[in-house]
Amino acid sequence: MRTLLILLLVMPSVLALVVENTGIVGERPVIYGDIFVYERAGSIYAYDISEKSESEIARGSSPSLFGYTVAFETKEDDVDLNGDDDRNDYVIQYADVKDKVVKNLAAVGRHPAVFSRFIVFSTKESDLGVDFSNDGDLEDNILRMYDFDGKSVANLEAVGDFPALNQRALIFVTDEGQLGSDLNADGDELDDILRVFDRESRKVANTKLAAENLVLAKSNNAVFSSDGKIVVFDAVSHKAVETGLKGVFPAIYDDVLIFGRDGSLYGLSLDTKRIANLNVLGSNPSMFEDVVVFVSSEKDLGDLNNNGKSDEFVIRYARQEDVDGDGVFDFLDNCQAVMNVDQVDSDNDGFGDACDEETVSESNESEEVEKKESSDESVRNDSVQSSVQKESAWYWYLLLVLLLPVLYFGGKFGYNYYKKRQKSFGF
């Protein structure tokens, strides 16, 4: 009896990954340190997690963040940003997220990526009237790089777009149609193929891998989706590992990979190769150290910011812990609520055997809620649901704790009373 009471008192109070809801509408979040940047309604914003505060940076889209530097593209409107006597260009700009001072490169370009003292972006040849690739047309996207120290823009002489870079390599995708070459030898020129620009040799290598949503980590591991499946790629050795896992918009930090699948987030350990369903509704994750920031649709979760609307995309984030104390951190734990060091997942659904029964029960409850088309009060975000489950569970624990002494002493004294009654009646 005493042992049971102690177990009830020390059971963990957290039953799932804790998600923080900023209530902020936004898209394409990118995190570095305690700050993440995102876009909303044609402008770039920054959110400080430690201070829980939002600030507007400037007009723009497609943000990239390194340290306190955010790079982005700005569509000309009232101002000719690059001085070419028109207002039809996208121009690369950058700013410090602390002082909000915006600096204009006056360089036409799209989809910038910033790392250390460099910004890489793509420029349409027709925007500059120069055939950089020397193929006889002006239809190609050419990669260019801005050097903060030299304050100059260099042409990398590579046809491509959507770059990502680190201290050693630069990866990007090339439209086969622009290059006029079947890079992956599949019989057509319709694919976007991953290629690598070596920053030391300044040579371009072709990988023959169709790719989108590129992310490159400091470790030289790149992740992307190819034909709807997650691929891990070493940008130095050029070795690819096809995980076979369905997913899009992957994020990576060290050996932890997070990606979206069917509106939910999953974690993958590059070390153990185990997958974990995080039981969180979201997409477009971005990760730095122990924090992942992502976007959730109110169509799935209801009015997350209580503004009377339920059709917006709201930014949320989660911090990695080890809530069940089994030594496996939450982003990789396939059963966050129950200790399961072995992480056995017999059916490979991302939920460990230790909590499959609970997960199936919760899934069935969710399906019933959807079928009954309950009100917004019953359709809340998963973090709120987990909090409610946590509180409800502790009500039961508390009730059991309170009842145990009653049952124990009631049984003991009741039995003694019964024996006395037996004796008094001569039994």
Kinemage of the C-alpha trace (Angstrom):
@kinemage 1
@onewidth
@group {chain A} dominant
@subgroup {mainchain}
@vectorlist {calphas} color= white
{ca met a 1} P 0.000 0.000 0.000
{ca arg a 2} L 2.762 2.410 0.986
{ca thr a 3} L 4.694 1.609 -2.216
{ca leu a 4} L 1.657 2.347 -4.365
{ca leu a 5} L 1.161 5.676 -2.631
{ca ile a 6} L 4.787 6.679 -3.256
{ca leu a 7} L 4.551 5.733 -6.938
{ca leu a 8} L 1.459 7.852 -7.380
{ca leu a 9} L 3.151 10.835 -5.781
{ca val a 10} L 6.271 10.709 -7.930
{ca met a 11} L 4.628 10.019 -11.297
{ca pro a 12} L 5.594 12.667 -13.903
{ca ser a 13} L 3.254 15.632 -14.217
{ca val a 14} L 3.850 16.185 -17.943
{ca leu a 15} L 2.275 13.796 -20.433
{ca ala a 16} L 3.429 15.158 -23.784
{ca leu a 17} L 5.657 17.610 -25.592
{ca val a 18} L 4.791 21.081 -24.302
{ca val a 19} L 3.987 23.491 -27.123
{ca glu a 20} L 4.054 27.264 -26.651
{ca asn a 21} L 1.547 29.218 -28.719
{ca thr a 22} L 2.714 32.724 -29.681
{ca gly a 23} L -0.697 33.638 -31.094
{ca ile a 24} L 1.174 35.370 -33.930
{ca val a 25} L 0.095 34.960 -37.532
{ca gly a 26} L 3.045 34.248 -39.820
{ca glu a 27} L 4.758 31.987 -42.336
{ca arg a 28} L 8.232 30.638 -43.107
{ca pro a 29} L 9.735 30.912 -39.609
{ca val a 30} L 13.522 30.602 -39.281
{ca ile a 31} L 15.186 30.369 -35.882
{ca tyr a 32} L 18.674 31.173 -34.599
{ca gly a 33} L 19.329 31.339 -30.861
{ca asp a 34} L 16.317 32.736 -29.007
{ca ile a 35} L 15.089 34.719 -32.011
{ca phe a 36} L 13.095 33.615 -34.999
{ca val a 37} L 12.103 35.642 -38.047
{ca tyr a 38} L 9.097 35.168 -40.312
{ca glu a 39} L 6.959 36.940 -42.845
{ca arg a 40} L 3.429 38.261 -42.646
{ca ala a 41} L 1.432 40.301 -45.143
{ca gly a 42} L 4.523 41.355 -47.107
{ca ser a 43} L 6.716 42.273 -44.147
{ca ile a 44} L 9.481 40.639 -42.110
{ca tyr a 45} L 9.090 40.303 -38.344
{ca ala a 46} L 11.268 39.030 -35.502
{ca tyr a 47} L 10.120 37.336 -32.295
{ca asp a 48} L 12.278 37.142 -29.166
{ca ile a 49} L 11.416 33.933 -27.282
{ca ser a 50} L 13.066 35.016 -24.032
{ca glu a 51} L 11.162 38.310 -23.976
{ca lys a 52} L 8.063 36.978 -25.757
{ca ser a 53} L 7.964 40.113 -27.899
{ca glu a 54} L 7.456 40.795 -31.598
{ca ser a 55} L 9.044 43.550 -33.672
{ca glu a 56} L 8.695 44.552 -37.319
{ca ile a 57} L 11.895 44.672 -39.385
{ca ala a 58} L 10.903 45.862 -42.868
{ca arg a 59} L 8.868 45.103 -45.957
{ca gly a 60} L 9.998 41.824 -47.475
{ca ser a 61} L 9.671 38.061 -47.808
{ca ser a 62} L 11.746 34.827 -47.859
{ca pro a 63} L 13.760 35.564 -44.687
{ca ser a 64} L 17.040 33.840 -43.781
{ca leu a 65} L 18.711 34.264 -40.385
{ca phe a 66} L 22.251 33.865 -39.066
{ca gly a 67} L 23.179 35.344 -35.689
{ca tyr a 68} L 21.428 38.712 -35.575
{ca thr a 69} L 21.503 39.200 -39.348
{ca val a 70} L 18.348 38.606 -41.332
{ca ala a 71} L 18.502 38.664 -45.138
{ca phe a 72} L 15.381 38.954 -47.256
{ca glu a 73} L 14.009 40.003 -50.633
{ca thr a 74} L 11.915 43.149 -51.114
{ca lys a 75} L 9.574 43.832 -54.013
{ca glu a 76} L 9.981 47.390 -55.217
{ca asp a 77} L 6.897 49.520 -54.774
{ca asp a 78} L 7.157 53.260 -54.211
{ca val a 79} L 10.966 53.311 -54.239
{ca asp a 80} L 13.436 52.261 -56.952
{ca leu a 81} L 15.705 50.275 -54.644
{ca asn a 82} L 18.386 49.414 -57.194
{ca gly a 83} L 18.368 52.639 -59.210
{ca asp a 84} L 17.510 51.149 -62.613
{ca asp a 85} L 14.633 53.573 -63.268
{ca asp a 86} L 11.852 51.033 -62.753
{ca arg a 87} L 9.978 49.647 -59.767
{ca asn a 88} L 9.455 46.056 -60.855
{ca asp a 89} L 12.386 44.278 -59.239
{ca tyr a 90} L 12.988 42.107 -56.210
{ca val a 91} L 16.003 43.503 -54.370
{ca ile a 92} L 18.121 41.840 -51.677
{ca gln a 93} L 18.288 43.607 -48.319
{ca tyr a 94} L 19.450 42.710 -44.829
{ca ala a 95} L 19.069 44.041 -41.304
{ca asp a 96} L 20.129 43.552 -37.706
{ca val a 97} L 17.196 42.090 -35.753
{ca lys a 98} L 18.280 44.053 -32.683
{ca asp a 99} L 18.562 47.614 -33.996
{ca lys a 100} L 16.213 47.088 -37.009
{ca val a 101} L 18.538 49.064 -39.281
{ca val a 102} L 17.921 47.951 -42.881
{ca lys a 103} L 20.718 47.960 -45.450
{ca asn a 104} L 20.081 47.733 -49.169
{ca leu a 105} L 22.415 45.723 -51.413
{ca ala a 106} L 20.834 47.318 -54.491
{ca ala a 107} L 21.217 43.862 -56.048
{ca val a 108} L 18.322 42.252 -57.910
{ca gly a 109} L 17.673 38.778 -56.539
{ca arg a 110} L 15.414 36.189 -54.933
{ca his a 111} L 15.568 33.600 -52.160
{ca pro a 112} L 18.590 34.802 -50.172
{ca ala a 113} L 20.522 32.610 -47.719
{ca val a 114} L 22.829 34.192 -45.142
{ca phe a 115} L 25.734 32.525 -43.345
{ca ser a 116} L 28.548 34.250 -41.499
{ca arg a 117} L 29.714 37.161 -43.692
{ca phe a 118} L 28.016 36.102 -46.922
{ca ile a 119} L 24.599 36.263 -48.573
{ca val a 120} L 23.889 34.011 -51.551
{ca phe a 121} L 20.885 34.576 -53.794
{ca ser a 122} L 19.642 33.915 -57.323
{ca thr a 123} L 19.177 36.501 -60.070
{ca lys a 124} L 17.262 36.149 -63.316
{ca glu a 125} L 19.511 36.999 -66.256
{ca ser a 126} L 16.718 38.978 -67.902
{ca asp a 127} L 16.591 41.298 -64.873
{ca leu a 128} L 20.145 42.398 -65.607
{ca gly a 129} L 20.202 41.947 -69.371
{ca val a 130} L 23.320 39.780 -69.177
{ca asp a 131} L 23.800 36.187 -70.366
{ca phe a 132} L 25.892 35.088 -67.389
{ca ser a 133} L 25.736 31.385 -68.338
{ca asn a 134} L 26.706 32.077 -71.961
{ca asp a 135} L 23.993 29.785 -73.361
{ca gly a 136} L 22.476 32.303 -75.762
{ca asp a 137} L 19.392 33.284 -73.737
{ca leu a 138} L 18.457 35.397 -70.704
{ca glu a 139} L 16.139 32.886 -69.036
{ca asp a 140} L 18.433 31.351 -66.438
{ca asn a 141} L 18.660 31.931 -62.686
{ca ile a 142} L 22.260 32.652 -61.758
{ca leu a 143} L 23.722 32.355 -58.261
{ca arg a 144} L 25.477 35.412 -56.879
{ca met a 145} L 27.181 36.051 -53.563
{ca tyr a 146} L 27.532 39.207 -51.484
{ca asp a 147} L 30.622 39.572 -49.285
{ca phe a 148} L 30.014 41.765 -46.213
{ca asp a 149} L 33.708 42.514 -45.803
{ca gly a 150} L 34.437 43.319 -49.428
{ca lys a 151} L 31.016 44.927 -49.897
{ca ser a 152} L 30.825 43.407 -53.362
{ca val a 153} L 28.618 41.007 -55.322
{ca ala a 154} L 30.295 38.160 -57.233
{ca asn a 155} L 28.817 35.963 -59.960
{ca leu a 156} L 29.304 32.286 -59.081
{ca glu a 157} L 28.684 31.237 -62.697
{ca ala a 158} L 26.255 28.520 -61.622
{ca val a 159} L 22.684 28.132 -62.881
{ca gly a 160} L 20.480 27.575 -59.861
{ca asp a 161} L 18.075 28.792 -57.205
{ca phe a 162} L 17.054 28.294 -53.545
{ca pro a 163} L 20.618 28.191 -52.156
{ca ala a 164} L 21.760 27.128 -48.690
{ca leu a 165} L 25.313 27.500 -47.414
{ca asn a 166} L 27.719 26.956 -44.552
{ca gln a 167} L 31.451 27.512 -44.018
{ca arg a 168} L 32.459 24.802 -46.479
{ca ala a 169} L 29.771 24.251 -49.100
{ca leu a 170} L 26.903 25.820 -50.972
{ca ile a 171} L 24.004 23.695 -52.199
{ca phe a 172} L 21.220 24.680 -54.558
{ca val a 173} L 18.796 23.274 -57.118
{ca thr a 174} L 19.046 23.646 -60.871
{ca asp a 175} L 16.086 23.573 -63.238
{ca glu a 176} L 17.059 21.115 -65.971
{ca gly a 177} L 15.041 23.120 -68.479
{ca gln a 178} L 17.125 26.235 -67.838
{ca leu a 179} L 20.379 24.370 -68.195
{ca gly a 180} L 19.126 22.415 -71.203
{ca ser a 181} L 20.442 19.148 -69.811
{ca asp a 182} L 18.954 15.947 -68.363
{ca leu a 183} L 21.014 16.059 -65.167
{ca asn a 184} L 19.576 12.912 -63.610
{ca ala a 185} L 19.361 10.895 -66.849
{ca asp a 186} L 15.662 10.068 -66.477
{ca gly a 187} L 14.742 10.928 -70.042
{ca asp a 188} L 13.343 14.416 -69.498
{ca glu a 189} L 14.427 17.928 -68.508
{ca leu a 190} L 11.640 18.627 -66.043
{ca asp a 191} L 13.370 18.160 -62.685
{ca asp a 192} L 15.018 20.419 -60.120
{ca ile a 193} L 18.326 18.738 -59.339
{ca leu a 194} L 20.498 19.204 -56.263
{ca arg a 195} L 23.976 20.504 -57.058
{ca val a 196} L 26.909 21.522 -54.899
{ca phe a 197} L 29.236 24.512 -55.215
{ca asp a 198} L 32.527 23.890 -53.427
{ca arg a 199} L 33.609 27.168 -51.865
{ca glu a 200} L 37.279 26.161 -51.924
{ca ser a 201} L 37.610 24.823 -55.469
{ca arg a 202} L 34.715 26.926 -56.825
{ca lys a 203} L 33.569 23.929 -58.865
{ca val a 204} L 30.002 22.664 -59.249
{ca ala a 205} L 29.154 18.982 -58.727
{ca asn a 206} L 25.957 17.338 -59.958
{ca thr a 207} L 24.227 14.854 -57.605
{ca lys a 208} L 21.462 13.597 -59.940
{ca leu a 209} L 19.027 13.922 -57.017
{ca ala a 210} L 15.710 15.710 -57.451
{ca ala a 211} L 15.365 18.045 -54.482
{ca glu a 212} L 13.305 20.777 -52.820
{ca asn a 213} L 13.173 22.513 -49.426
{ca leu a 214} L 16.945 22.464 -48.920
{ca val a 215} L 18.467 22.933 -45.462
{ca leu a 216} L 22.211 22.802 -44.755
{ca ala a 217} L 23.587 22.422 -41.226
{ca lys a 218} L 26.982 23.510 -39.872
{ca ser a 219} L 27.921 19.829 -39.722
{ca asn a 220} L 27.720 19.690 -43.556
{ca asn a 221} L 24.648 17.463 -43.359
{ca ala a 222} L 21.960 18.678 -45.709
{ca val a 223} L 18.353 17.525 -45.680
{ca phe a 224} L 15.670 17.921 -48.308
{ca ser a 225} L 12.616 16.213 -49.722
{ca ser a 226} L 12.836 14.284 -52.981
{ca asp a 227} L 9.641 12.982 -54.565
{ca gly a 228} L 7.927 13.458 -51.209
{ca lys a 229} L 10.519 11.543 -49.181
{ca ile a 230} L 13.277 12.712 -46.836
{ca val a 231} L 16.898 12.504 -47.974
{ca val a 232} L 20.036 13.205 -45.928
{ca phe a 233} L 23.058 14.407 -47.882
{ca asp a 234} L 26.672 15.063 -46.908
{ca ala a 235} L 27.607 18.270 -48.730
{ca val a 236} L 31.338 17.482 -48.527
{ca ser a 237} L 31.517 13.773 -49.395
{ca his a 238} L 28.407 14.033 -51.611
{ca lys a 239} L 27.010 10.828 -50.105
{ca ala a 240} L 23.221 10.622 -49.900
{ca val a 241} L 21.097 8.519 -47.561
{ca glu a 242} L 17.553 7.969 -48.755
{ca thr a 243} L 15.554 7.399 -45.572
{ca gly a 244} L 12.471 6.178 -47.434
{ca leu a 245} L 10.386 8.256 -45.025
{ca lys a 246} L 7.491 10.233 -46.425
{ca gly a 247} L 7.868 13.892 -45.465
{ca val a 248} L 8.379 17.513 -46.485
{ca phe a 249} L 10.038 20.700 -45.215
{ca pro a 250} L 12.742 19.050 -43.083
{ca ala a 251} L 14.790 20.870 -40.434
{ca ile a 252} L 18.057 19.688 -38.918
{ca tyr a 253} L 20.349 20.428 -35.981
{ca asp a 254} L 23.267 18.119 -35.149
{ca asp a 255} L 21.868 14.576 -35.466
{ca val a 256} L 18.217 15.527 -34.947
{ca leu a 257} L 15.949 15.891 -37.948
{ca ile a 258} L 12.346 17.127 -37.814
{ca phe a 259} L 9.952 17.079 -40.742
{ca gly a 260} L 6.293 17.356 -41.610
{ca arg a 261} L 3.999 14.580 -42.738
{ca asp a 262} L 0.233 14.796 -43.276
{ca gly a 263} L 0.006 17.915 -41.138
{ca ser a 264} L 1.974 16.493 -38.178
{ca leu a 265} L 5.594 16.773 -37.039
{ca tyr a 266} L 7.978 13.831 -36.813
{ca gly a 267} L 11.473 13.474 -35.395
{ca leu a 268} L 14.275 11.294 -36.733
{ca ser a 269} L 17.589 10.438 -35.091
{ca leu a 270} L 20.399 10.316 -37.649
{ca asp a 271} L 22.329 8.237 -35.134
{ca thr a 272} L 19.803 5.514 -34.266
{ca lys a 273} L 17.618 5.950 -37.392
{ca arg a 274} L 14.526 5.785 -35.174
{ca ile a 275} L 11.454 7.861 -36.022
{ca ala a 276} L 9.122 9.495 -33.506
{ca asn a 277} L 5.661 10.955 -34.069
{ca leu a 278} L 5.731 14.118 -31.941
{ca asn a 279} L 1.931 14.177 -31.755
{ca val a 280} L 1.966 17.855 -32.718
{ca leu a 281} L 0.029 19.411 -35.591
{ca gly a 282} L 2.292 21.694 -37.624
{ca ser a 283} L 4.447 22.250 -40.698
{ca asn a 284} L 7.504 24.203 -41.942
{ca pro a 285} L 9.686 23.509 -38.890
{ca ser a 286} L 12.956 25.310 -38.213
{ca met a 287} L 15.299 24.172 -35.454
{ca phe a 288} L 18.161 25.578 -33.405
{ca glu a 289} L 19.668 23.603 -30.513
{ca asp a 290} L 16.754 22.494 -28.317
{ca val a 291} L 13.978 24.615 -29.840
{ca val a 292} L 11.826 23.963 -32.885
{ca val a 293} L 9.526 26.641 -34.301
{ca phe a 294} L 6.748 25.802 -36.756
{ca val a 295} L 3.433 26.886 -38.235
{ca ser a 296} L 0.028 25.472 -37.302
{ca ser a 297} L -3.193 25.901 -39.239
{ca glu a 298} L -6.225 27.107 -37.330
{ca lys a 299} L -8.331 24.983 -39.665
{ca asp a 300} L -6.948 22.010 -37.758
{ca leu a 301} L -6.839 23.473 -34.256
{ca gly a 302} L -9.408 26.252 -33.976
{ca asp a 303} L -8.888 29.928 -33.162
{ca leu a 304} L -5.370 29.858 -31.683
{ca asn a 305} L -5.080 33.616 -31.123
{ca asn a 306} L -8.673 34.301 -30.069
{ca asn a 307} L -9.294 36.917 -32.752
{ca gly a 308} L -12.527 35.404 -33.985
{ca lys a 309} L -10.936 33.840 -37.070
{ca ser a 310} L -10.120 30.200 -37.680
{ca asp a 311} L -8.416 30.236 -41.073
{ca glu a 312} L -4.973 31.678 -40.229
{ca phe a 313} L -1.505 30.183 -39.836
{ca val a 314} L -0.135 30.750 -36.346
{ca ile a 315} L 3.464 30.310 -35.223
{ca arg a 316} L 4.187 27.999 -32.304
{ca tyr a 317} L 7.319 26.494 -30.805
{ca ala a 318} L 8.451 23.689 -28.515
{ca arg a 319} L 11.537 23.258 -26.368
{ca gln a 320} L 13.163 19.843 -26.157
{ca glu a 321} L 13.219 18.203 -22.731
{ca asp a 322} L 13.049 14.663 -21.379
{ca val a 323} L 9.687 14.746 -19.670
{ca asp a 324} L 9.452 11.036 -18.906
{ca gly a 325} L 13.055 10.739 -17.701
{ca asp a 326} L 14.032 7.798 -19.886
{ca gly a 327} L 17.159 9.439 -21.302
{ca val a 328} L 15.616 10.023 -24.742
{ca phe a 329} L 14.907 13.665 -25.518
{ca asp a 330} L 11.405 14.611 -26.635
{ca phe a 331} L 12.157 15.405 -30.282
{ca leu a 332} L 13.287 11.798 -30.717
{ca asp a 333} L 11.130 10.069 -28.090
{ca asn a 334} L 8.448 7.904 -29.688
{ca cys a 335} L 6.641 7.723 -26.369
{ca gln a 336} L 7.085 10.975 -24.482
{ca ala a 337} L 4.651 10.162 -21.701
{ca val a 338} L 6.076 6.801 -20.595
{ca met a 339} L 9.632 5.684 -19.885
{ca asn a 340} L 10.778 3.429 -22.718
{ca val a 341} L 14.551 3.389 -22.996
{ca asp a 342} L 14.459 0.726 -25.722
{ca gln a 343} L 12.152 2.875 -27.938
{ca val a 344} L 10.692 -0.300 -29.478
{ca asp a 345} L 8.108 0.501 -32.169
{ca ser a 346} L 6.908 -2.802 -33.616
{ca asp a 347} L 4.480 -1.328 -36.147
{ca asn a 348} L 6.793 1.556 -37.195
{ca asp a 349} L 4.067 4.169 -36.788
{ca gly a 350} L 6.259 6.577 -34.831
{ca phe a 351} L 4.573 5.707 -31.536
{ca gly a 352} L 6.482 3.337 -29.240
{ca asp a 353} L 4.923 0.080 -28.071
{ca ala a 354} L 4.877 1.468 -24.528
{ca cys a 355} L 2.225 4.016 -25.434
{ca asp a 356} L 0.516 2.561 -28.528
{ca glu a 357} L -2.657 1.705 -26.626
{ca glu a 358} L -2.956 5.229 -25.218
{ca thr a 359} L -2.237 6.749 -28.635
{ca val a 360} L -4.887 4.614 -30.357
{ca ser a 361} L -7.393 5.604 -27.695
{ca glu a 362} L -6.605 9.300 -28.149
{ca ser a 363} L -6.816 8.953 -31.952
{ca asn a 364} L -10.213 7.302 -31.686
{ca glu a 365} L -11.417 10.087 -29.422
{ca ser a 366} L -10.199 12.670 -31.963
{ca glu a 367} L -12.038 10.890 -34.760
{ca glu a 368} L -15.231 10.847 -32.720
{ca val a 369} L -14.888 14.571 -32.072
{ca glu a 370} L -14.527 15.217 -35.808
{ca lys a 371} L -17.523 13.054 -36.634
{ca lys a 372} L -19.700 14.902 -34.138
{ca glu a 373} L -18.471 18.284 -35.482
{ca ser a 374} L -18.072 19.656 -32.001
{ca ser a 375} L -17.678 23.335 -31.208
{ca asp a 376} L -14.376 25.234 -31.162
{ca glu a 377} L -14.224 24.679 -27.421
{ca ser a 378} L -13.726 20.954 -28.003
{ca val a 379} L -11.299 21.418 -30.907
{ca arg a 380} L -8.181 22.986 -29.398
{ca asn a 381} L -4.522 22.824 -30.245
{ca asp a 382} L -2.692 19.700 -29.193
{ca ser a 383} L -0.684 21.516 -26.549
{ca val a 384} L -3.870 22.659 -24.846
{ca gln a 385} L -5.278 19.153 -25.163
{ca ser a 386} L -2.201 17.687 -23.538
{ca ser a 387} L -2.480 20.233 -20.723
{ca val a 388} L -6.112 19.283 -20.164
{ca gln a 389} L -5.182 15.598 -20.197
{ca lys a 390} L -2.398 16.317 -17.743
{ca glu a 391} L -4.683 18.175 -15.371
{ca ser a 392} L -7.431 15.568 -15.640
{ca ala a 393} L -4.955 12.800 -14.957
{ca trp a 394} L -3.771 14.531 -11.806
{ca tyr a 395} L -7.337 14.879 -10.593
{ca trp a 396} L -7.562 11.124 -10.702
{ca tyr a 397} L -4.162 10.735 -9.036
{ca leu a 398} L -5.189 13.137 -6.316
{ca leu a 399} L -8.466 11.314 -5.837
{ca leu a 400} L -6.635 8.010 -5.539
{ca val a 401} L -4.137 9.481 -3.098
{ca leu a 402} L -6.981 10.816 -0.953
{ca leu a 403} L -8.906 7.578 -1.144
{ca leu a 404} L -5.984 5.310 -0.272
{ca pro a 405} L -5.828 6.333 3.417
{ca val a 406} L -9.608 6.047 3.653
{ca leu a 407} L -9.557 2.580 2.121
{ca tyr a 408} L -6.600 1.513 4.228
{ca phe a 409} L -7.784 2.789 7.609
{ca gly a 410} L -11.414 2.103 6.781
{ca gly a 411} L -10.567 -1.480 5.972
{ca lys a 412} L -8.407 -1.877 9.048
{ca phe a 413} L -10.800 -0.360 11.584
{ca gly a 414} L -13.813 -1.831 9.796
{ca tyr a 415} L -12.341 -5.288 10.179
{ca asn a 416} L -11.572 -4.723 13.890
{ca tyr a 417} L -15.113 -3.414 14.389
{ca tyr a 418} L -16.498 -6.470 12.618
{ca lys a 419} L -14.478 -8.814 14.893
{ca lys a 420} L -15.778 -7.013 17.952
{ca arg a 421} L -19.352 -7.350 16.693
{ca gln a 422} L -18.733 -11.040 16.086
{ca lys a 423} L -17.572 -11.424 19.648
{ca ser a 424} L -20.484 -9.477 21.084
{ca phe a 425} L -23.003 -11.666 19.276
{ca gly a 426} L -21.185 -14.850 20.313
{ca phe a 427} L -20.051 -15.914 16.810
